[in-house]
Amino acid sequence: METNLKITIVIVALLTVINSANAQTKPTPSKSSIPIEMLFPQGKSKALILSFDDGQVADKHLVKLMNDYGLVGTFHLNSNKLGTKDYLTKEEVKNLYKGHEVSGHTANHPGLTSLSKIDVIYEVLEDRKELERLMDYPVRGMSYPFGNTNDFVIEAITGLGIEYARTVGDTYNYGMPTDFLKWQPTIHLFGKTNYIPNDTANDRRELGQFYQLTTDFLKANSLALFYVWGHSWEYEGPGNKWAEVEKFFKMISQNPEIYYTTQIGLVDYINAFKNLKFSVDKDLVTNLSAINVFIKINGKVFTVEAGSTKQLN
């Protein structure tokens, strides 16, 4: 019995030594097997886009509120409607949208899916040309009138200098765009309130859903893009909707965890991230863009300065 006990003790001791040696010699995961995560500027994990269509006179009030709360927006304009009833004049556009992005919405706001290819091209290029004349910078994106698009429309606008185009197909999530020319927003501002006349129950549900999405976004701890769209003219008239707009702006403004951006600003940032050049073992990265890019590898955040090569260790 005593001999068996001694043998058992020896075996246990040997196994302990072997396991300890295996633990010490177990290879650490290669950095090249660890995925690279994109972060927003300053290493933030949340981003907000506010996007509004048409360019009607109510944009004056909307832009003032946004400026008061330090928010930026992307405004999609119909250039041939400027100066007509309920629309801004061409002379007002440049000063009003200073600090924001002006983007296309076609010259005349037709449903593009019903047009010939040459007419789609005309609507997009004429809008770009006039908006560029008014703003003195390249107009590089658009939103589809009525949110309508298809493969024919996308083929027609490809090569016209349009780098992104927004639909109105709300996702109700905070995902990143998978196709810049089929960009789906998170939600219409205040959801589908007032879509059904005099339906207070529907309005209550939609408003509740909208604010729940807003609250969840503010609490998010992973990469999250909250893209809210609408029209300033929707907030005119009875119901004190401007007070609701200001309530929302107050909720989302001046938050140090949020990257406030225009739509083209996010496009440029995503492209800068996608164009980073990594060594095979991910020990080196070169940023050829003019934008500082923030990445995370295995929980560690790195800043890759514009025009630089960085050691990742």
Secondary structure by P-SEA (a helix, b strand, c coil): caaaaaaaaaaaaaaaaaaaaaaaaccccccccbbbbbbccccccbbbbbbbcccccaaaaaaaaaaaabbbbbbbbccccccccccccccccccccccbbbbbccccccccccccaaaaaaaaaaaaaaaaaaccccccccccccccccaaaaaaaccccccbbbcccccccccccccccccccccccccccccccccaaaaaaaaaaaaaaaaaaaacccbbbbbbbbcccccccccaaaaaaaaaaaacccccccccccaaaaaaaaaaaaaccccccccbbbbcccbbbbbbcccbbbbbccccccccc
